[in-house]
């Protein structure tokens, strides 16, 4: 049985995930160039992440908890007309912080079997997203002139 503290931690994670830099980049597209290949990969990551958000929202809704998706951090509004290589570096940092937050939530909710099952699925997706972002960042770095 889930307790209020676990639900609160899951709600906090939902906000972190739904208002992370990857979601912002998917909605606002803050870089200058129209890099179709990278855009497609990022859109896929955004969609997969949104599925995780929906799973957590459904869990909280089933527990009759208030769902708040939060707002994007105000510092994101300064991210405009960026080079893709710079944005990818920021996305890697943000994604790593999200993976760390997922790890902490899983640890604190370990006795909530239903929540942990969803958190483990989300963790897998977010680790894969992190790996893809790291690959894109490395490719951008190697493609950039010295």
SULQUIKA-V834133 format. One line per field, one symbol per residue. ss: DSSP state (@ for helix, = for strand, . for the rest). psi: psi as a letter, one per 20 degrees, with the letter a starting at -180 (. if undefined). burial: I if it has 16 or more other C-alpha atoms within 10 Angstrom, else O. A space follows every 10 residues. Layout:
ss->???
psi->???
burial->???
This chain:
ss->...@@@@@@@ @@@@@@@@.. @@@@@@@@.. =....@@@@@ @@@@@@@@@@ @@@@@@@@@@ @@........ ...@@@@@.. .=.@@@@@@@ @@@@@@@@@@ @@@@@@@@.. ..@@@@@@@@ @@@@@@@@@@ @@@@@@@@@@ @@@...
psi->pqrhgghggg gghggggikr hggghhhimj rgqnngghgg gghgggghhh hgghgggggh ghjlqppoia qqqhihiinq lqqhhgghgh hggghghggg hgggggghkh inggghgghg ggggghgggg gggggggggg hhiqq.
burial->OOOOOIIOII IIIIIIIIII IIIIIIOOII IOOOOOOOOO OIIOIIOOIO OIIOIIIOII OOOOOOOOIO OIOOOOOOIO OOOIIOIIII IIOIIIOIIO IIOOIIOOIO OOOOIIOOIO OIIOIIIOII OIIIOIIOOI IOOOOO
